[in-house]
Amino acid sequence: MHITINNQEYQLATTLRVAYEVQGMNNHQAYTKVFERIGDMTLEEQIGILYAAFRVGNPDQAKFIKQNDFLNSYLDTYTLSDLLAQLKELINYIMGNNPDVEVAQESDVKN
């Protein structure tokens, strides 16, 4: 999963570490509770989830692209539809529902 920030493409982490970071951002509530209320979050909180995935996946770059810079770039680059689709995709990857893997597995079964 990739995202473009400041005209540069970055890979987002999709590991359990991201869910752990998101829990920490939300008073250590269970990640399932946090993910359930995504639709009720502010834009800043929603984009913060993507920033957590960015920070885990790009620790060296996160030293230079702080959360506020990420937020501002994201707000100027993406639409609400993009945000919701990216959050859905990120959660699916974290939960182990990787569409690329499923397609590959189905292909292997057919062969």
MARDREN-269520 format. One record per residue (C-alpha): x, y, z. Coordinates in pm, 1 decimal. Example, Ala and Ser with C-alpha at 12.3 -4.5 7.8 and 13.67 -1.06 7.14 Angstrom:
REM residues 2
<node east="1230.0" north="-450.0" up="780.0"/>
<node east="1367.0" north="-106.0" up="714.0"/>
This chain:
REM residues 111
<node east="0.0" north="0.0" up="0.0"/>
<node east="141.5" north="336.8" up="-104.4"/>
<node east="65.3" north="701.4" up="-40.3"/>
<node east="193.1" north="1021.4" up="-200.0"/>
<node east="303.5" north="1298.5" up="35.1"/>
<node east="482.8" north="1611.8" up="-87.8"/>
<node east="487.1" north="1462.8" up="-439.0"/>
<node east="684.4" north="1161.3" up="-314.5"/>
<node east="545.2" north="807.6" up="-296.8"/>
<node east="589.8" north="613.5" up="26.7"/>
<node east="493.8" north="264.4" up="130.0"/>
<node east="266.8" north="238.5" up="433.4"/>
<node east="326.2" north="-32.0" up="692.3"/>
<node east="38.9" north="-276.7" up="723.1"/>
<node east="160.6" north="-479.8" up="1017.8"/>
<node east="21.8" north="-530.3" up="1363.8"/>
<node east="265.3" north="-260.0" up="1478.0"/>
<node east="33.7" north="-4.8" up="1313.4"/>
<node east="-266.8" north="-132.7" up="1512.1"/>
<node east="-53.9" north="-106.7" up="1826.2"/>
<node east="40.8" north="252.5" up="1742.6"/>
<node east="-323.5" north="339.8" up="1672.3"/>
<node east="-422.5" north="195.3" up="2011.0"/>
<node east="-164.9" north="419.9" up="2176.2"/>
<node east="-308.2" north="722.2" up="1996.4"/>
<node east="-652.7" north="636.5" up="2135.8"/>
<node east="-589.6" north="591.8" up="2509.2"/>
<node east="-497.5" north="225.6" up="2452.7"/>
<node east="-851.9" north="127.8" up="2354.9"/>
<node east="-875.9" north="-204.0" up="2176.6"/>
<node east="-788.3" north="-153.7" up="1810.9"/>
<node east="-1121.1" north="-314.3" up="1711.0"/>
<node east="-1307.8" north="-41.7" up="1902.9"/>
<node east="-1093.5" north="225.9" up="1740.1"/>
<node east="-1149.4" north="82.7" up="1391.4"/>
<node east="-1526.0" north="55.2" up="1454.7"/>
<node east="-1554.3" north="427.6" up="1522.1"/>
<node east="-1346.3" north="549.6" up="1227.5"/>
<node east="-1655.1" north="701.3" up="1067.4"/>
<node east="-1709.0" north="916.0" up="1377.0"/>
<node east="-1350.6" north="1044.8" up="1391.0"/>
<node east="-1239.7" north="1387.0" up="1279.4"/>
<node east="-1041.9" north="1416.2" up="956.1"/>
<node east="-732.0" north="1484.5" up="1163.0"/>
<node east="-779.4" north="1159.7" up="1358.2"/>
<node east="-844.8" north="959.6" up="1042.2"/>
<node east="-539.4" north="1099.9" up="868.0"/>
<node east="-348.4" north="1033.8" up="1191.7"/>
<node east="-410.1" north="661.7" up="1138.6"/>
<node east="-249.3" north="685.7" up="796.7"/>
<node east="37.3" north="882.0" up="950.3"/>
<node east="91.5" north="600.1" up="1201.0"/>
<node east="123.1" north="357.8" up="907.7"/>
<node east="358.2" north="602.5" up="734.6"/>
<node east="571.5" north="646.9" up="1047.9"/>
<node east="604.0" north="271.1" up="1105.7"/>
<node east="683.6" north="206.6" up="739.7"/>
<node east="923.4" north="500.8" up="698.7"/>
<node east="1094.3" north="573.3" up="1030.6"/>
<node east="1379.6" north="766.8" up="866.3"/>
<node east="1144.1" north="988.3" up="666.8"/>
<node east="915.4" north="1043.8" up="967.7"/>
<node east="1203.8" north="1237.2" up="1125.6"/>
<node east="1159.4" north="1496.4" up="850.3"/>
<node east="787.3" north="1471.2" up="775.4"/>
<node east="614.9" north="1541.7" up="1104.3"/>
<node east="247.5" north="1466.0" up="1158.7"/>
<node east="135.6" north="1824.5" up="1095.3"/>
<node east="331.5" north="1837.2" up="766.7"/>
<node east="179.9" north="1502.0" up="666.9"/>
<node east="-168.0" north="1631.2" up="753.7"/>
<node east="-129.9" north="1947.6" up="548.8"/>
<node east="9.5" north="1765.5" up="247.0"/>
<node east="-265.5" north="1502.9" up="269.4"/>
<node east="-540.3" north="1766.7" up="292.1"/>
<node east="-406.7" north="1936.9" up="-22.5"/>
<node east="-364.1" north="1613.5" up="-220.1"/>
<node east="-653.4" north="1375.8" up="-148.4"/>
<node east="-1034.2" north="1373.0" up="-139.6"/>
<node east="-1266.1" north="1236.4" up="127.0"/>
<node east="-1335.3" north="938.1" up="-95.7"/>
<node east="-960.7" north="869.5" up="-120.9"/>
<node east="-924.4" north="889.6" up="257.2"/>
<node east="-1205.3" north="645.4" up="327.1"/>
<node east="-1078.4" north="400.9" up="63.7"/>
<node east="-722.6" north="417.0" up="201.4"/>
<node east="-841.2" north="361.6" up="558.3"/>
<node east="-1047.8" north="63.5" up="447.2"/>
<node east="-754.8" north="-81.0" up="254.4"/>
<node east="-516.2" north="-27.4" up="546.7"/>
<node east="-749.3" north="-197.3" up="793.4"/>
<node east="-801.6" north="-488.1" up="555.3"/>
<node east="-426.2" north="-538.2" up="525.7"/>
<node east="-375.8" north="-518.2" up="902.3"/>
<node east="-654.8" north="-773.1" up="954.0"/>
<node east="-484.1" north="-1005.9" up="705.8"/>
<node east="-735.7" north="-952.0" up="427.5"/>
<node east="-479.3" north="-877.5" up="158.4"/>
<node east="-660.9" north="-881.9" up="-178.3"/>
<node east="-333.0" north="-942.6" up="-365.3"/>
<node east="-266.2" north="-1258.6" up="-164.5"/>
<node east="-620.7" north="-1386.3" up="-214.4"/>
<node east="-595.2" north="-1340.6" up="-591.4"/>
<node east="-260.2" north="-1521.2" up="-596.1"/>
<node east="-396.7" north="-1806.6" up="-382.5"/>
<node east="-701.7" north="-1844.0" up="-608.1"/>
<node east="-471.3" north="-1850.7" up="-909.5"/>
<node east="-260.4" north="-2124.6" up="-749.7"/>
<node east="-570.0" north="-2335.0" up="-680.9"/>
<node east="-685.2" north="-2307.9" up="-1044.2"/>
<node east="-347.6" north="-2420.4" up="-1178.8"/>
